[in-house]
């Protein structure tokens, strides 16, 4: 318990940890500001968007006008148009020098998806309804659940991993690890005191960030998200402990930990495949958007198993260090 308190105080007073908290706050705040600004502007009645359209698709024109877009007929110049649509060919031309072109594209994209979906519903006789969407706003929903919330969960865990890996490395460099190895403390007590302060710090940080996000974006299954964060942090921190205990040098440990971090980050942008449902960012997005199903339960249980397994292997790595030292 004394060792646990000592490690916890060092984590809280660590300047690198405090700076990481500030960086996380700034990052998430900027993303929320961007999200809020986008949604407010895109729905503002004062947003002046002009789209030039041919006369071949009256349904599209009516939908654009209903969405607050000023529609004009396409002509040779189209000087005042933020986008020009040829509904016959499906071609959309925009002026990249105009900041309103992005909003015009967003409007057109939203309307075209709505048309396609409505046509599919009519053809297949489906009944569709949405629920738990804040203010029934679907704009930028990919950013909310696919980027902001996963960052709030993954980033603290990544920071915890990068800081935790230095713990045993510094102990090894200063040779103070030898005092722990010859002490009556068990392997479990040592790894528990070394790993859990970082796991708890990561979890507490995520709680703060999710609460901050919930002021702007509706988040479902809050407790399940925290459970995911806890075991995800436990897994990464335990892996960092294994690396720092097994690595021959500080450079080797940092290189391996960077590789693990790159693999975690890469999983966010890997194209869809059968395992995508179990990638961290996808799991977080699905939990936060209230899309619970059997695959999420399987993913959570798998993560819990991976966390416990990594922690057990980290405990064993301390035992191996003790055996080699003795």
N, C-alpha and C positions, 0 to 999 in steps of 0.2 A: 504493500500500500504506500509506503514511503517513497519507493522508487517511482510508482505511478504518479504521485503528487509532484515529485521533482520533475519528471518528464512533462507533465501537463503545464507546469509553470514555465518551463523552457519553451514549450510550443507557443503559449500565449504571449510571452515576452520576445519571441523571435521576430526581429525586424523584417525578415523575408516573409514571414507569415502575415504580419500586419500590412506590408506593402501589397501582398497578394489579395488580401481582403479589399483594400482600396481599389485595386485594378478590377477585381470582380464586380464591385459595386458600380464603378464607372462604366464598365462594359455593358452590364445588364441595364443600367439606367439609360444609356445611349440607345440600346436596342428598343427599349420600351418607348423612348421619346420618338424614335423613328416610326415605330408601329402606330403610336397615337397620332402623330402628325399625318401619316399617310391616310389612316382611316378617317380622320377629321376633314382633311382636304378633299378626299375622294367623294365624301358625302356632302360637302359644303354647297349650298345653293349658289354661292358666289364664284364657284369654280367654272371658268369659261372655257369649255372644250368644244372645238368645232371639228366635225368630221365630214369629209366629202364622200358621198356615196352615189353609185349609179342607181338607176330606177328599176333594176331587175329584182330587188329583194325588198318588198314593202314591209315584210314582217321584221326584218333586221332594222329598217329605218324606224319603225314604230317602237321597237324595243330600245333603241338608242335614245330616242326622244323621251321615252318614259324614264330612262336612267339619268335625265338631265343634260344630255348631250345635244348641242345645236348641230343639226344636220343640214348640209347644203348639197346641191347637185354638183357632181363632178364636172369639171371643165378643164380647159387646157392649162390654166395657170394654178388654180387652187392655192393662191397666195395666203389666204387667211385660215387654211385648214391645218389642224394639228396632225391629222392622218387622212389618208385617201384610201378608200376601200373599193376594190373591183370585185363585187360579189359574184360575178360570173366565173372569174378565175381563182377567187379566194386570195388575191394578192392585197397586201396592206403596205402602203408606203408612208413613212413618217419622216419628220425633220429632226434629226438627232441633236441639232443645236438648240431646240426648244425644250424647256423643262416640262412643258405641258404634254409633250409627245408620250412620255412615260405613263401619264395618267390616261391619255387617250388609248394607249395600248391596253392598259388595265381594264378600261371600260369595255373595249371591243372584245377582249379575251373573255371577260365575265359574261357578256351577252352571248357570244358565240357558244360558250359552254352551256349556257342556260338553254339556248335553242336546241343544241344537240341532245341535251338531256331530256328536254320536254318531248322531242320527237321520239326518243327511245322509249319514254314512258307510254306515249300514245300507241306505239307499235306493239309493245310487249304487255300493255295493260297492267303495269306496275302501280302500286300505291306507295308514295314516298313522303316521308315527313322527317323533319330535323328537330332535335331537341338539345337543350343545354348549350346553346350558342348565345353568348352574351349579346344582348340587343339584336339578336337574329342577324348579326353581322358576319358574313362569310369572307369579306375582303381581307386579304393578307393572312388568312388562317394558316397557310403553310408556314409563314414566318413565326406565328405565335406558338404553334404546337410542334413544328418541325425544327425550329432553331432556338428561340428564346428559352423555352422551358428545358430542353435538353442541355443547353449551355449552363443553366442554373444548377443542374444536377451533376453534369460531367466535369465542369471546370473545377469546383471545389475538390472533387476526388482526385483529379489530375495534379492539383497543387499539393494535396496531402501526400501523394505518391512521391513527387519530386523532392519534398522536404523530408519525408520519412527515410528515404534512401540514404540521406546524409547522416542519419542518426548513428547507425552501427558503424558506418564508414569512419565517422569522426572518432567514435569510441576505439576503433581499430587503429586509427592513425595516432591517437594520443596514448594508446595502449591501456586506456582505462577499462576496456572491455575485459581485460584479464582479471580485474577485481571482481567483475560480475561472474565470470566463468568459475572462479574458485570460491565464490560465495555459496551459502546454503540455499540460495534462491533456486527454485526449479526452472527448467527450460520454459515451462508454460508461464511462470510469473515474469520472467525476463521479457519474453515476446509480448505478453499482455501489456506490460508497463511501457514497452517501446512503441507498440502499434496503436493501441486504443486511444491515446490522446489525439493522434492525427485523425483517426476514424471519427471520433466524437467531434473534433473541430470541423471536419468536413461536413458532417451531418448538420451541425448547428448552423454553419454557413448557408447550407442549402435551405434550411428552414427559413432563414432570414430572406433569402433571395426569392423563394416561392411566395412568401407573404407579400413581398414587394411587387411581384408579378401579378398576384391576385387582385391588386388594386386596379389593374388595367385589363387583365385577361382572366376569363373564368377557368379555373383549374379544378378538375375532378379528381377523386381518389387521392386526396392529400396524404393520408397515412400510408397508402400503398407506395406513393412516390418516395416518402421518407424511408420506407423499408428497402426500396430499391437502392436509394442513395447509400444507406448504411452498409448493405452487403456489397455494393459496387466498390465503395471505399475500402471495406475490409479486404476485398480481393486484391485491389491495386496496392494497398499498403503492405499486405502480406507478401505480395510478389516483390515489392521493393526491398522488404526485409530479407527475402531469400537471395536476391541479387547482391545486396550489400554484404551478406554473410559468405557467399560463395565466390564473389569476384576476387581476382588476384590483385587488382589495383583499383584506385579511385576512377581512373580513366575508363577502365573496362566496365565498371559498374554504371557510370554515367552513360556510356555508349549503349549498354543493354537496356537501361531504363528509358533512354530516348527512343529506342526501337519499339519498346512496349507502348510508349505514348503515341508514337506514329501509327502503330497498328490500331489503337483505340480511336484516334482521330480519323484515320482513313475509313473506318467502318461506317462513318457518317455519310460519306460520299460515294461508297461503292455502289455500282448499279444493282438493280433488283436481282435477287437470286433466291432460291428456296430457304436460305438461312437468314434472309433480311429481316424477317419477323422477330428474330431474337437478337439483333444488333442493339446495343445500348440506346442509341438515339431513337430508333424506331419503337422500342419498348417504352421508353419514357413518353414519347408523343402519343402512343396509343393509350397508355394509362391516364395521362392528363386529359385526353379528349373523351374519356368515359366509354372507350370502345373495348370493354372487357370481354374476353372470350377464353376458351380453353387454352389457346396458344400462349396467352399472357400468363396464365397460371403455370403452364409448363416452363415459360421463360423465367418467372420469378423463382420457382423451385430450383431450376437449374443454376440460377445465380446464387441462391442460398447455398447449394451444394458446393459450387465453385469457391465461394467465400470461405466456408468451413474447411474445405480441402486445402486451399492455399494457406490458411492460418495454421493448419496441422503441419504442413510442409515447412512453414516458417519456424515453427516450434522445433521440428526435427533438425533444421539447419543450425539452430543454436546448440542443440545437442551434439551435432557433428563438430562444431567449433570447439565445444568443451572437450570432446574426446581427443581431438587433434592437439589441443593445448596441453592436456594432461599427459 
